[in-house]
Amino acid sequence: MGIESKGMKKLLQEFSKGIIKENPTFVLALGLCPTLAVSVSLINGLGMGLAATFVLLGSNIIIALIKNMIPERIRIPCYIVVIATFVTITELMMKAYSPALDRSLGIYVPLIVVNCIVLGRAEAYASKNNAVNSFFDGLGMGAGFILALLLISGIREFLGTGRFFNHILFKGFEPVCVLSMPSGALLVIGLLLGLFNLLRYRKV
């Protein structure tokens, strides 16, 4: 019972670290290019977050399973092939079942192949751990990325357009139009990064 409890606790730690302690956006500052580009609306942010999470989970599990079969000198190209496979699946599914979202996200779905979050977890974690731990690591990192995208997208969509999931909440609300522009993304993420750093340092 004690061993099972310790094992479950470790898996929960692997999951939770991606949400707070090692959040890919607010702590590690990874994958900021798609975060800035697609966070103009909550639907875009959620779609991008779910797509990246699916790729993270799939690539982490497969790489953890085949890591001992891959020669050291070609490990990165092999990781990219695995990641690209799951990105292709994601892109085709999105084109088939959500073409409007696919058009809205554009080139940023194929670019998940070289996303620092996905490739970084493959190299830093999945290649050194088993499939179960890698699954929870990918799930936690994906959840952290989704939450970050939702927070940034929510702020930009509500304050920048006066909408929330494309629905008007308050009539007569005067939006801050700069937040719906590219410069607004830099402003919002800069303020949030500053806030998270302040909270971390105060906790320390």
Backbone as CSV, one residue per row, in Angstrom:
resi,resn,N_x,N_y,N_z,CA_x,CA_y,CA_z,C_x,C_y,C_z
1,MET,0.821,-1.201,0.000,0.000,0.000,0.000,0.860,1.258,0.000
2,GLY,1.966,1.190,0.803,2.858,2.343,0.882,3.539,2.624,-0.431
3,ILE,3.960,1.555,-1.136,4.639,1.719,-2.430,3.671,2.290,-3.460
4,GLU,2.423,1.792,-3.467,1.421,2.295,-4.406,1.116,3.763,-4.140
5,SER,1.051,4.125,-2.846,0.777,5.515,-2.471,1.896,6.435,-2.925
6,LYS,3.135,5.981,-2.750,4.284,6.789,-3.190,4.296,6.933,-4.702
7,GLY,3.948,5.836,-5.406,3.920,5.889,-6.865,2.870,6.846,-7.382
8,MET,1.685,6.822,-6.764,0.612,7.733,-7.175,0.975,9.179,-6.862
9,LYS,1.622,9.388,-5.718,2.038,10.742,-5.340,3.039,11.299,-6.338
10,LYS,3.958,10.435,-6.794,4.946,10.876,-7.775,4.279,11.247,-9.094
11,LEU,3.291,10.437,-9.501,2.588,10.732,-10.754,1.820,12.047,-10.659
12,LEU,1.213,12.298,-9.511,0.501,13.561,-9.312,1.462,14.743,-9.323
13,GLN,2.665,14.543,-8.789,3.683,15.601,-8.821,4.125,15.877,-10.247
14,GLU,4.272,14.805,-11.034,4.645,14.980,-12.440,3.576,15.767,-13.187
15,PHE,2.315,15.511,-12.833,1.219,16.233,-13.482,1.152,17.690,-13.036
16,SER,1.209,17.923,-11.733,0.973,19.273,-11.196,2.117,20.244,-11.491
17,LYS,3.319,19.738,-11.686,4.446,20.658,-11.909,4.269,21.456,-13.199
18,GLY,3.628,20.856,-14.197,3.426,21.563,-15.457,2.403,22.672,-15.375
19,ILE,1.545,22.613,-14.362,0.502,23.627,-14.215,1.028,24.866,-13.494
20,ILE,1.834,24.663,-12.453,2.290,25.802,-11.645,3.809,25.929,-11.649
21,LYS,4.491,24.969,-11.047,5.929,25.086,-10.802,6.737,25.231,-12.077
22,GLU,6.378,24.474,-13.117,7.107,24.523,-14.386,6.155,24.846,-15.532
23,ASN,5.229,25.768,-15.303,4.296,26.142,-16.360,5.072,26.559,-17.613
24,PRO,4.782,25.933,-18.769,5.591,26.201,-19.963,5.554,27.643,-20.449
25,THR,4.473,28.350,-20.176,4.347,29.739,-20.645,4.833,30.739,-19.617
26,PHE,4.336,30.658,-18.404,4.605,31.690,-17.406,5.877,31.471,-16.599
27,VAL,6.405,30.255,-16.585,7.634,29.976,-15.829,8.802,29.684,-16.757
28,LEU,8.617,28.731,-17.678,9.698,28.366,-18.603,9.757,29.269,-19.829
29,ALA,8.690,30.022,-20.084,8.609,30.941,-21.231,8.896,30.225,-22.551
30,LEU,8.250,29.078,-22.755,8.396,28.302,-23.982,7.128,28.421,-24.824
31,GLY,7.281,28.238,-26.134,6.126,28.250,-27.031,5.395,29.570,-27.084
32,LEU,6.126,30.681,-26.937,5.465,31.983,-26.898,4.980,32.446,-28.263
33,CYS,5.586,31.960,-29.335,5.176,32.397,-30.682,3.711,32.041,-30.962
34,PRO,3.308,30.762,-30.846,1.877,30.469,-31.066,0.982,31.072,-29.997
35,THR,1.502,31.194,-28.765,0.710,31.785,-27.687,0.329,33.218,-28.023
36,LEU,1.278,33.982,-28.507,1.015,35.373,-28.866,0.122,35.475,-30.093
37,ALA,0.312,34.548,-31.035,-0.382,34.664,-32.323,-1.847,34.256,-32.250
38,VAL,-2.169,33.195,-31.503,-3.530,32.648,-31.560,-4.404,33.092,-30.395
39,SER,-3.846,33.831,-29.447,-4.596,34.150,-28.222,-5.550,35.335,-28.372
40,VAL,-6.012,35.596,-29.582,-6.940,36.705,-29.800,-8.357,36.345,-29.367
41,SER,-8.647,35.039,-29.233,-9.974,34.614,-28.785,-9.850,33.327,-27.981
42,LEU,-10.817,33.099,-27.104,-10.811,31.899,-26.265,-10.934,30.613,-27.079
43,ILE,-11.717,30.646,-28.140,-11.882,29.446,-28.974,-10.552,29.069,-29.613
44,ASN,-9.828,30.057,-30.127,-8.510,29.800,-30.708,-7.547,29.263,-29.660
45,GLY,-7.544,29.895,-28.479,-6.639,29.470,-27.425,-6.918,28.048,-26.976
46,LEU,-8.194,27.710,-26.805,-8.559,26.361,-26.391,-8.194,25.340,-27.462
47,GLY,-8.469,25.674,-28.735,-8.144,24.765,-29.825,-6.651,24.504,-29.929
48,MET,-5.859,25.564,-29.819,-4.413,25.406,-29.890,-3.887,24.613,-28.705
49,GLY,-4.426,24.885,-27.521,-3.987,24.169,-26.330,-4.287,22.683,-26.404
50,LEU,-5.484,22.333,-26.866,-5.856,20.922,-26.987,-5.015,20.221,-28.051
51,ALA,-4.753,20.901,-29.158,-3.923,20.311,-30.218,-2.509,20.028,-29.707
52,ALA,-1.912,20.995,-29.029,-0.565,20.814,-28.493,-0.531,19.729,-27.424
53,THR,-1.583,19.635,-26.613,-1.638,18.615,-25.566,-1.720,17.214,-26.157
54,PHE,-2.523,17.047,-27.206,-2.617,15.751,-27.883,-1.261,15.328,-28.430
55,VAL,-0.560,16.258,-29.060,0.768,15.956,-29.617,1.759,15.642,-28.495
56,LEU,1.695,16.406,-27.406,2.563,16.155,-26.255,2.365,14.747,-25.695
57,LEU,1.118,14.380,-25.481,0.822,13.071,-24.914,1.299,11.949,-25.829
58,GLY,0.927,12.041,-27.102,1.302,10.987,-28.044,2.801,10.848,-28.211
59,SER,3.490,11.964,-28.417,4.938,11.920,-28.646,5.687,11.493,-27.390
60,ASN,5.249,11.952,-26.221,5.909,11.543,-24.973,5.831,10.032,-24.759
61,ILE,4.649,9.469,-24.986,4.469,8.026,-24.776,5.307,7.220,-25.761
62,ILE,5.229,7.560,-27.040,5.961,6.800,-28.061,7.463,6.920,-27.859
63,ILE,7.952,8.119,-27.592,9.392,8.315,-27.401,9.889,7.572,-26.169
64,ALA,9.087,7.564,-25.093,9.467,6.815,-23.897,9.540,5.312,-24.184
65,LEU,8.691,4.818,-25.093,8.678,3.391,-25.418,9.832,2.976,-26.329
66,ILE,10.235,3.860,-27.232,11.250,3.477,-28.232,12.621,4.088,-27.951
67,LYS,12.783,4.785,-26.834,14.037,5.527,-26.589,15.279,4.641,-26.630
68,ASN,15.147,3.394,-26.173,16.321,2.507,-26.140,16.658,1.925,-27.517
69,MET,15.768,2.080,-28.472,16.009,1.567,-29.821,16.646,2.615,-30.734
70,ILE,16.659,3.877,-30.290,17.123,4.970,-31.143,18.609,5.241,-30.900
71,PRO,19.435,5.209,-31.948,20.855,5.571,-31.768,21.002,7.006,-31.278
72,GLU,21.953,7.241,-30.427,22.123,8.537,-29.776,22.270,9.680,-30.766
73,ARG,23.029,9.468,-31.836,23.347,10.578,-32.746,22.179,10.987,-33.642
74,ILE,21.143,10.160,-33.749,19.996,10.539,-34.593,18.713,10.673,-33.765
75,ARG,18.855,10.873,-32.457,17.674,10.894,-31.609,16.757,12.080,-31.929
76,ILE,17.337,13.288,-32.173,16.500,14.471,-32.430,15.689,14.308,-33.720
77,PRO,16.316,13.882,-34.856,15.499,13.649,-36.061,14.390,12.617,-35.830
78,CYS,14.684,11.584,-35.037,13.657,10.569,-34.755,12.528,11.163,-33.925
79,TYR,12.873,11.998,-32.959,11.843,12.653,-32.151,10.949,13.523,-33.025
80,ILE,11.564,14.237,-33.960,10.798,15.132,-34.834,9.846,14.334,-35.727
81,VAL,10.294,13.158,-36.194,9.422,12.311,-37.014,8.202,11.861,-36.206
82,VAL,8.428,11.456,-34.967,7.326,11.029,-34.097,6.360,12.194,-33.853
83,ILE,6.914,13.348,-33.508,6.086,14.525,-33.247,5.304,14.922,-34.496
84,ALA,5.974,14.911,-35.654,5.328,15.291,-36.913,4.169,14.355,-37.248
85,THR,4.287,13.087,-36.875,3.200,12.127,-37.110,1.938,12.544,-36.354
86,PHE,2.104,12.884,-35.080,0.949,13.289,-34.283,0.415,14.661,-34.701
87,VAL,1.298,15.540,-35.166,0.838,16.838,-35.671,0.006,16.645,-36.933
88,THR,0.425,15.741,-37.800,-0.329,15.460,-39.022,-1.709,14.902,-38.692
89,ILE,-1.767,13.978,-37.716,-3.062,13.443,-37.287,-3.955,14.569,-36.775
90,THR,-3.381,15.438,-35.949,-4.138,16.563,-35.382,-4.663,17.480,-36.474
91,GLU,-3.779,17.812,-37.430,-4.166,18.737,-38.492,-5.269,18.148,-39.365
92,LEU,-5.166,16.869,-39.714,-6.185,16.239,-40.556,-7.524,16.143,-39.820
93,MET,-7.474,15.818,-38.527,-8.717,15.759,-37.741,-9.369,17.134,-37.652
94,MET,-8.544,18.158,-37.487,-9.073,19.511,-37.376,-9.696,19.957,-38.699
95,LYS,-9.043,19.629,-39.807,-9.581,19.985,-41.119,-10.908,19.275,-41.379
96,ALA,-11.024,18.041,-40.879,-12.232,17.253,-41.130,-13.400,17.676,-40.249
97,TYR,-13.126,17.950,-38.970,-14.213,18.158,-38.016,-14.367,19.606,-37.537
98,SER,-13.359,20.432,-37.757,-13.475,21.838,-37.352,-12.711,22.731,-38.331
99,PRO,-13.196,22.808,-39.573,-12.472,23.578,-40.591,-12.341,25.058,-40.260
100,ALA,-13.337,25.626,-39.570,-13.260,27.045,-39.217,-12.112,27.299,-38.247
101,LEU,-11.966,26.418,-37.256,-10.858,26.544,-36.305,-9.529,26.315,-37.001
102,ASP,-9.493,25.367,-37.928,-8.264,25.093,-38.680,-7.826,26.320,-39.466
103,ARG,-8.773,26.996,-40.111,-8.440,28.209,-40.859,-7.986,29.324,-39.922
104,SER,-8.607,29.391,-38.759,-8.274,30.445,-37.804,-6.872,30.268,-37.230
105,LEU,-6.490,29.025,-36.932,-5.159,28.762,-36.367,-4.080,28.779,-37.445
106,GLY,-4.448,28.440,-38.670,-3.533,28.555,-39.794,-2.252,27.749,-39.650
107,ILE,-1.132,28.397,-39.891,0.168,27.741,-39.934,0.646,27.275,-38.568
108,TYR,0.004,27.760,-37.503,0.515,27.474,-36.162,0.250,26.037,-35.711
109,VAL,-0.677,25.333,-36.329,-0.852,23.914,-36.027,0.306,23.091,-36.598
110,PRO,0.663,23.220,-37.887,1.843,22.499,-38.380,3.130,22.861,-37.635
111,LEU,3.222,24.093,-37.147,4.439,24.517,-36.448,4.586,23.900,-35.060
112,ILE,3.571,23.142,-34.604,3.728,22.413,-33.342,4.898,21.436,-33.432
113,VAL,5.233,21.025,-34.653,6.363,20.103,-34.860,7.636,20.647,-34.218
114,VAL,7.847,21.940,-34.332,9.075,22.539,-33.786,8.798,23.370,-32.538
115,ASN,7.634,23.146,-31.923,7.316,23.871,-30.703,8.281,23.461,-29.592
116,CYS,8.837,24.451,-28.908,9.842,24.186,-27.870,9.294,23.342,-26.734
117,ILE,8.006,23.479,-26.434,7.420,22.703,-25.347,7.457,21.216,-25.695
118,VAL,6.980,20.862,-26.889,6.878,19.461,-27.295,8.263,18.836,-27.447
119,LEU,9.125,19.481,-28.211,10.465,18.932,-28.434,11.281,18.927,-27.149
120,GLY,11.086,19.951,-26.328,11.812,20.029,-25.058,11.445,18.899,-24.115
121,ARG,10.145,18.558,-24.018,9.735,17.465,-23.139,10.209,16.123,-23.680
122,ALA,10.246,15.988,-24.998,10.744,14.748,-25.590,12.207,14.526,-25.229
123,GLU,13.011,15.572,-25.340,14.446,15.467,-25.079,14.753,15.431,-23.582
124,ALA,14.100,16.287,-22.820,14.457,16.435,-21.402,13.784,15.404,-20.506
125,TYR,12.618,14.883,-20.925,11.889,14.003,-20.006,11.571,12.625,-20.603
126,ALA,10.849,12.592,-21.713,10.387,11.303,-22.248,11.541,10.371,-22.595
127,SER,12.665,10.928,-23.035,13.808,10.098,-23.419,14.540,9.518,-22.214
128,LYS,14.147,9.926,-21.010,14.840,9.467,-19.793,13.904,8.776,-18.803
129,ASN,12.602,8.675,-19.128,11.637,8.116,-18.193,10.718,7.118,-18.888
130,ASN,9.935,6.390,-18.065,9.034,5.394,-18.646,7.778,6.043,-19.226
131,ALA,6.945,5.217,-19.882,5.789,5.738,-20.610,4.727,6.325,-19.681
132,VAL,4.535,5.713,-18.493,3.506,6.210,-17.572,3.878,7.587,-17.042
133,ASN,5.117,7.728,-16.569,5.571,9.036,-16.089,5.542,10.075,-17.199
134,SER,5.924,9.660,-18.398,5.941,10.581,-19.539,4.525,11.028,-19.898
135,PHE,3.554,10.116,-19.749,2.155,10.475,-19.998,1.705,11.581,-19.043
136,PHE,1.978,11.417,-17.750,1.558,12.418,-16.773,2.335,13.721,-16.934
137,ASP,3.589,13.621,-17.340,4.363,14.838,-17.611,3.747,15.604,-18.772
138,GLY,3.427,14.894,-19.853,2.812,15.543,-21.009,1.439,16.101,-20.691
139,LEU,0.666,15.365,-19.884,-0.668,15.831,-19.508,-0.587,17.108,-18.674
140,GLY,0.368,17.144,-17.730,0.529,18.336,-16.889,1.006,19.541,-17.680
141,MET,1.984,19.315,-18.557,2.484,20.418,-19.381,1.401,20.930,-20.326
142,GLY,0.628,19.988,-20.883,-0.468,20.390,-21.755,-1.533,21.180,-21.012
143,ALA,-1.864,20.727,-19.798,-2.858,21.439,-18.990,-2.368,22.841,-18.635
144,GLY,-1.077,22.952,-18.302,-0.510,24.261,-18.002,-0.545,25.192,-19.203
145,PHE,-0.274,24.633,-20.386,-0.298,25.418,-21.620,-1.723,25.868,-21.944
146,ILE,-2.704,24.965,-21.762,-4.107,25.316,-22.006,-4.564,26.426,-21.071
147,LEU,-4.248,26.294,-19.782,-4.646,27.315,-18.811,-4.020,28.664,-19.124
148,ALA,-2.748,28.653,-19.531,-2.082,29.905,-19.891,-2.746,30.549,-21.103
149,LEU,-3.053,29.739,-22.116,-3.714,30.252,-23.317,-5.105,30.798,-23.001
150,LEU,-5.840,30.091,-22.145,-7.179,30.554,-21.785,-7.124,31.869,-21.014
151,LEU,-6.152,31.997,-20.129,-6.020,33.234,-19.358,-5.686,34.411,-20.270
152,ILE,-4.688,34.225,-21.129,-4.287,35.303,-22.042,-5.404,35.612,-23.034
153,SER,-5.998,34.557,-23.612,-7.070,34.755,-24.594,-8.289,35.408,-23.967
154,GLY,-8.620,34.988,-22.740,-9.780,35.559,-22.061,-9.621,37.047,-21.812
155,ILE,-8.440,37.437,-21.352,-8.171,38.857,-21.107,-8.246,39.648,-22.405
156,ARG,-7.603,39.126,-23.448,-7.558,39.848,-24.722,-8.937,39.921,-25.384
157,GLU,-9.683,38.813,-25.346,-10.991,38.814,-26.004,-11.986,39.698,-25.253
158,PHE,-12.017,39.579,-23.910,-13.003,40.338,-23.153,-12.684,41.829,-23.146
159,LEU,-11.448,42.176,-22.785,-11.096,43.593,-22.709,-10.864,44.209,-24.085
160,GLY,-10.439,43.377,-25.051,-10.125,43.909,-26.373,-11.299,44.010,-27.311
161,THR,-12.315,43.130,-27.108,-13.470,43.140,-28.008,-14.801,43.231,-27.272
162,GLY,-14.783,43.055,-25.961,-16.026,43.072,-25.199,-16.814,41.786,-25.307
163,ARG,-16.178,40.719,-25.782,-16.856,39.442,-25.946,-16.219,38.363,-25.072
164,PHE,-16.936,37.251,-24.904,-16.433,36.106,-24.167,-16.939,34.861,-24.876
165,PHE,-16.030,34.085,-25.474,-16.404,32.985,-26.373,-17.349,33.490,-27.463
166,ASN,-17.013,34.656,-27.996,-17.744,35.293,-29.099,-19.145,35.777,-28.717
167,HIS,-19.455,35.830,-27.426,-20.755,36.335,-26.971,-20.557,37.654,-26.234
168,ILE,-21.399,38.628,-26.546,-21.339,39.919,-25.865,-21.927,39.774,-24.464
169,LEU,-21.138,40.151,-23.440,-21.581,40.019,-22.058,-22.237,41.293,-21.534
170,PHE,-21.630,42.434,-21.843,-22.129,43.699,-21.317,-22.349,44.679,-22.472
171,LYS,-23.582,45.116,-22.631,-23.869,46.112,-23.657,-23.340,47.467,-23.214
172,GLY,-22.764,48.177,-24.155,-22.217,49.492,-23.861,-20.790,49.460,-23.354
173,PHE,-20.206,48.264,-23.246,-18.821,48.160,-22.796,-17.884,48.694,-23.875
174,GLU,-16.972,49.565,-23.494,-16.025,50.158,-24.456,-14.735,49.344,-24.443
175,PRO,-14.463,48.547,-25.488,-13.275,47.686,-25.472,-11.975,48.473,-25.619
176,VAL,-10.916,47.899,-25.094,-9.564,48.446,-25.253,-8.988,47.794,-26.506
177,CYS,-9.169,48.432,-27.634,-8.896,47.800,-28.934,-7.445,47.345,-29.100
178,VAL,-6.514,48.010,-28.413,-5.101,47.652,-28.566,-4.848,46.217,-28.103
179,LEU,-5.665,45.704,-27.180,-5.441,44.352,-26.672,-5.788,43.277,-27.690
180,SER,-6.594,43.600,-28.676,-6.909,42.631,-29.728,-5.897,42.684,-30.869
181,MET,-4.924,43.579,-30.776,-3.876,43.713,-31.794,-2.627,42.945,-31.348
182,PRO,-1.685,42.678,-32.277,-0.461,41.961,-31.900,0.295,42.604,-30.739
183,SER,0.337,43.913,-30.718,1.024,44.592,-29.613,0.326,44.330,-28.280
184,GLY,-0.994,44.115,-28.323,-1.743,43.805,-27.112,-1.342,42.468,-26.518
185,ALA,-1.006,41.505,-27.392,-0.558,40.197,-26.909,0.736,40.331,-26.115
186,LEU,1.669,41.120,-26.628,2.932,41.355,-25.922,2.687,42.039,-24.584
187,LEU,1.778,42.992,-24.569,1.480,43.717,-23.335,0.883,42.784,-22.282
188,VAL,-0.111,41.976,-22.674,-0.774,41.086,-21.723,0.183,40.038,-21.190
189,ILE,0.928,39.397,-22.075,1.819,38.327,-21.603,2.967,38.896,-20.771
190,GLY,3.415,40.097,-21.104,4.459,40.739,-20.299,3.990,41.024,-18.885
191,LEU,2.772,41.549,-18.754,2.219,41.831,-17.427,1.995,40.545,-16.638
192,LEU,1.514,39.496,-17.309,1.275,38.231,-16.614,2.586,37.564,-16.187
193,LEU,3.601,37.636,-17.040,4.903,37.088,-16.663,5.464,37.825,-15.451
194,GLY,5.310,39.147,-15.457,5.751,39.934,-14.307,5.012,39.562,-13.044
195,LEU,3.689,39.337,-13.160,2.886,38.965,-12.006,3.306,37.603,-11.460
196,PHE,3.505,36.630,-12.334,3.907,35.301,-11.891,5.287,35.326,-11.245
197,ASN,6.215,36.100,-11.804,7.538,36.206,-11.199,7.464,36.846,-9.827
198,LEU,6.621,37.856,-9.678,6.453,38.529,-8.392,5.918,37.555,-7.345
199,LEU,4.911,36.752,-7.734,4.345,35.779,-6.808,5.354,34.709,-6.424
200,ARG,6.168,34.277,-7.381,7.193,33.277,-7.098,8.235,33.806,-6.128
201,TYR,8.710,35.028,-6.364,9.744,35.599,-5.497,9.215,35.883,-4.094
202,ARG,7.944,36.303,-4.012,7.355,36.543,-2.692,7.217,35.237,-1.921
203,LYS,6.896,34.150,-2.644,6.764,32.857,-1.994,8.120,32.377,-1.486
204,VAL,9.165,32.605,-2.297,10.513,32.211,-1.876,10.945,33.008,-0.667
